[in-house]
Amino acid sequence: MSDVTASLPIPAADARAPRIEFCGEWTDVDPAEGLGIGRESDLTIDDNPFLHRTFLRVHAEHGLWWLSNVGGVLSATVSDGSGAVQAWLGPGARLPIVFPALHVMFSAGSTTYDFTVHTEQDYFDTVPTLDSEPGSTTRMPVSLTSSQRLLIVALAEDVLRQSVPGRGAIPSSADAAARLGWPLTTFNRKLDNVCDKLDRIGVQGLRGGPGKLATQRRARLVEYAVVTRLVSMDDLALLDQQG
């Protein structure tokens, strides 16, 4: 949990344009035109055919900088630099960039991408009010069983192992189950359980239904778990112990 403290008044958006950090490279945002992000845009993420030509835009409006989802299908998971505040940015949605570092993760096909928007303005500060003890499996507001944490780490392994954040692959359920040495039926049952648990506390994009493919659910679970620090590089040791 965290407290969010506003710092007012808000300065004009043209004070200093944001900068985007992706795969260790930095891109400046044009103060007048903004910046498109996608498959064939100002910032080209990848030639992945599942990725929109322009998926996200960083632009100035009404005295603020905004991150807008201009795609028609994909969604993005965003959080402040600490992972204490997170939101799901669906098609057509937008949000103001009010933290000095805004972490953005999204998936296209079986690949997950992430980048960070950096600004010099600090409109809000997040102050952690509850930390877990070292070695604890409880990270508020949700507690995970050891097998649920292991499942998430198996799905997020490639993303967590990236020395320079940017892109990572999400395994199929069959591959993740094999990595853990579990029957596929066991893996799917535990995946259902952890998704239901997070859905009950308000995490969007995890409940199955019409048009909700398994890949989308696994991708959303990885995005949420990584940006909120539900799992981290330290948890990769669990896979080594499992092996």
Secondary structure per residue as TSV (DSSP state, phi and psi in degrees):
chain	resnum	aa	ss	phi	psi
A	1	M	-	360.0	161.4
A	2	S	E	-155.5	157.5
A	3	D	E	-100.2	138.2
A	4	V	E	-110.1	120.5
A	5	T	E	-112.4	124.5
A	6	A	E	-84.3	143.5
A	7	S	-	-116.4	109.4
A	8	L	S	-116.4	155.4
A	9	P	S	-80.1	163.5
A	10	I	-	-85.4	126.4
A	11	P	-	-72.7	166.4
A	12	A	-	-66.3	149.3
A	13	A	G	-66.7	-22.7
A	14	D	G	-85.3	7.3
A	15	A	G	-59.1	-45.3
A	16	R	S	-162.6	123.9
A	17	A	-	-70.4	149.1
A	18	P	-	-66.5	165.0
A	19	R	E	-125.9	145.0
A	20	I	E	-108.0	130.4
A	21	E	E	-109.0	118.6
A	22	F	E	-140.7	123.2
A	23	C	T	53.9	38.6
A	24	G	T	80.7	0.8
A	25	E	E	-112.5	150.7
A	26	W	E	-113.2	139.0
A	27	T	E	-128.5	129.4
A	28	D	E	-83.2	143.4
A	29	V	-	-91.3	128.8
A	30	D	B	-67.5	120.8
A	31	P	T	-59.3	-30.4
A	32	A	T	-89.3	-41.3
A	33	E	T	-98.2	-19.1
A	34	G	B	77.0	-164.5
A	35	L	E	-144.0	127.6
A	36	G	E	-92.9	146.4
A	37	I	E	-131.0	126.5
A	38	G	E	172.1	-153.5
A	39	R	S	-77.6	-36.6
A	40	E	S	-138.6	74.6
A	41	S	S	-141.0	-170.1
A	42	D	S	-57.6	-44.0
A	43	L	E	-111.8	108.1
A	44	T	E	-86.5	117.0
A	45	I	-	-80.4	-46.3
A	46	D	-	-171.2	163.8
A	47	D	-	-94.0	23.1
A	48	N	-	-58.0	119.7
A	49	P	T	-66.2	-16.6
A	50	F	T	-81.6	-8.9
A	51	L	S	-93.6	135.2
A	52	H	-	-60.7	149.8
A	53	R	S	-56.7	-47.5
A	54	T	S	-128.2	115.9
A	55	F	-	-102.2	-46.2
A	56	L	E	-126.8	152.8
A	57	R	E	-133.2	137.0
A	58	V	E	-105.9	121.8
A	59	H	E	-152.8	161.5
A	60	A	E	-99.1	138.5
A	61	E	E	-163.5	137.9
A	62	H	T	55.3	37.4
A	63	G	T	77.2	10.1
A	64	L	E	-132.7	159.3
A	65	W	E	-93.6	140.6
A	66	W	E	-126.1	151.3
A	67	L	E	-111.4	118.6
A	68	S	E	-118.5	139.1
A	69	N	E	-92.5	107.1
A	70	V	-	-103.0	8.8
A	71	G	-	-84.4	174.2
A	72	G	S	-107.8	-11.2
A	73	V	S	-130.6	-50.4
A	74	L	-	-74.9	154.1
A	75	S	-	-122.8	163.3
A	76	A	E	-129.0	148.6
A	77	T	E	-103.8	128.5
A	78	V	E	-125.6	150.5
A	79	S	E	-151.9	162.5
A	80	D	E	-73.1	174.6
A	81	G	T	-62.1	-25.9
A	82	S	T	-88.2	-14.8
A	83	G	S	82.8	3.5
A	84	A	S	-77.1	-26.4
A	85	V	S	-121.3	127.7
A	86	Q	E	-140.4	154.7
A	87	A	E	-147.5	160.4
A	88	W	E	-111.0	120.3
A	89	L	E	-103.8	99.5
A	90	G	-	-84.0	174.0
A	91	P	T	-55.8	131.8
A	92	G	T	84.7	-7.1
A	93	A	-	-91.1	160.5
A	94	R	E	-149.4	160.1
A	95	L	E	-146.6	149.7
A	96	P	E	-74.1	146.2
A	97	I	-	-89.9	101.5
A	98	V	-	-117.3	2.9
A	99	F	S	-114.2	151.5
A	100	P	S	-64.1	-24.0
A	101	A	E	-136.4	124.1
A	102	L	E	-118.2	114.6
A	103	H	E	-90.2	129.8
A	104	V	E	-123.3	127.1
A	105	M	E	-128.4	142.5
A	106	F	E	-155.4	162.2
A	107	S	E	-126.0	142.1
A	108	A	E	-134.1	114.9
A	109	G	T	66.6	-131.9
A	110	S	T	-99.3	11.8
A	111	T	E	-111.0	134.8
A	112	T	E	-108.3	135.9
A	113	Y	E	-120.2	154.0
A	114	D	E	-150.0	147.2
A	115	F	E	-147.0	169.9
A	116	T	E	-127.2	134.3
A	117	V	E	-97.4	121.5
A	118	H	E	-108.9	134.4
A	119	T	-	-132.7	161.0
A	120	E	S	-89.8	-14.0
A	121	Q	-	-81.5	142.7
A	122	D	-	-128.6	81.5
A	123	Y	-	-73.5	-32.6
A	124	F	E	-133.6	144.6
A	125	D	E	-113.9	138.0
A	126	T	E	-103.3	128.4
A	127	V	E	-117.0	109.8
A	128	P	E	-59.3	136.9
A	129	T	-	-116.4	-6.0
A	130	L	-	-152.7	122.0
A	131	D	-	-118.8	149.2
A	132	S	-	-83.6	151.9
A	133	E	-	-72.6	152.5
A	134	P	T	-55.6	133.8
A	135	G	T	86.1	-6.3
A	136	S	-	-74.9	149.0
A	137	T	S	-100.3	11.5
A	138	T	E	-108.8	121.0
A	139	R	E	-131.6	102.6
A	140	M	T	-55.9	148.6
A	141	P	T	-93.6	14.9
A	142	V	E	-130.2	140.5
A	143	S	E	-108.7	140.9
A	144	L	-	-114.1	144.4
A	145	T	-	-73.8	164.5
A	146	S	H	-61.3	-37.1
A	147	S	H	-72.6	-33.7
A	148	Q	H	-66.5	-41.5
A	149	R	H	-64.1	-41.2
A	150	L	H	-61.9	-41.1
A	151	L	H	-60.8	-46.4
A	152	I	H	-64.2	-41.4
A	153	V	H	-63.3	-38.8
A	154	A	H	-62.7	-39.2
A	155	L	H	-71.8	-34.3
A	156	A	H	-95.0	3.8
A	157	E	H	-53.5	-50.3
A	158	D	H	-65.6	-36.7
A	159	V	H	-65.8	-43.7
A	160	L	H	-69.9	-27.2
A	161	R	T	-83.5	-4.9
A	162	Q	-	-67.1	122.1
A	163	S	S	-68.8	-33.6
A	164	V	S	-120.9	112.4
A	165	P	-	-56.3	147.6
A	166	G	S	170.2	-55.6
A	167	R	E	-153.9	151.0
A	168	G	E	-158.7	156.1
A	169	A	E	-95.1	144.8
A	170	I	-	-105.4	123.2
A	171	P	-	-71.7	159.0
A	172	S	-	-68.7	164.2
A	173	S	H	-60.0	-39.2
A	174	A	H	-63.8	-42.8
A	175	D	H	-68.2	-41.0
A	176	A	H	-66.2	-39.4
A	177	A	H	-62.8	-42.0
A	178	A	H	-65.0	-37.4
A	179	R	H	-60.0	-34.6
A	180	L	H	-91.3	-12.2
A	181	G	T	75.7	26.4
A	182	W	-	-103.9	150.7
A	183	P	-	-63.6	148.9
A	184	L	H	-60.0	-35.9
A	185	T	H	-63.9	-37.8
A	186	T	H	-65.9	-44.6
A	187	F	H	-59.7	-47.4
A	188	N	H	-64.1	-37.2
A	189	R	H	-65.7	-42.9
A	190	K	H	-69.5	-34.0
A	191	L	H	-63.8	-43.5
A	192	D	H	-57.9	-44.1
A	193	N	H	-65.0	-45.1
A	194	V	H	-70.9	-35.2
A	195	C	H	-67.0	-40.4
A	196	D	H	-63.4	-40.3
A	197	K	H	-62.2	-45.5
A	198	L	H	-71.3	-35.3
A	199	D	H	-61.1	-36.9
A	200	R	H	-67.6	-23.9
A	201	I	T	-96.3	8.9
A	202	G	T	101.4	8.2
A	203	V	-	-75.3	122.5
A	204	Q	T	-85.4	156.6
A	205	G	T	86.8	10.3
A	206	L	-	-108.6	-20.6
A	207	R	S	-82.0	131.3
A	208	G	-	-71.8	165.5
A	209	G	B	164.0	-172.4
A	210	P	T	-55.9	126.3
A	211	G	T	80.6	-1.5
A	212	K	B	-97.0	93.3
A	213	L	-	-76.5	157.4
A	214	A	H	-59.7	-38.6
A	215	T	H	-60.7	-40.1
A	216	Q	H	-64.4	-40.1
A	217	R	H	-67.4	-43.5
A	218	R	H	-63.6	-41.0
A	219	A	H	-63.6	-44.5
A	220	R	H	-63.9	-38.4
A	221	L	H	-62.5	-44.0
A	222	V	H	-63.7	-46.2
A	223	E	H	-57.2	-50.2
A	224	Y	H	-62.6	-45.1
A	225	A	H	-64.9	-36.9
A	226	V	H	-76.4	-46.8
A	227	V	H	-71.0	-26.6
A	228	T	T	-94.1	4.3
A	229	R	T	63.3	26.3
A	230	L	S	-64.5	-34.1
A	231	V	S	-131.1	157.2
A	232	S	-	-146.0	179.7
A	233	M	G	-57.2	-32.7
A	234	D	G	-60.6	-28.8
A	235	D	G	-75.7	-11.5
A	236	L	G	-61.6	-24.3
A	237	A	H	-61.4	-25.1
A	238	L	H	-62.7	-35.2
A	239	L	H	-69.2	-38.0
A	240	D	H	-65.1	-39.1
A	241	Q	H	-65.7	-36.0
A	242	Q	H	-65.9	-38.9
A	243	G	-	-72.1	360.0
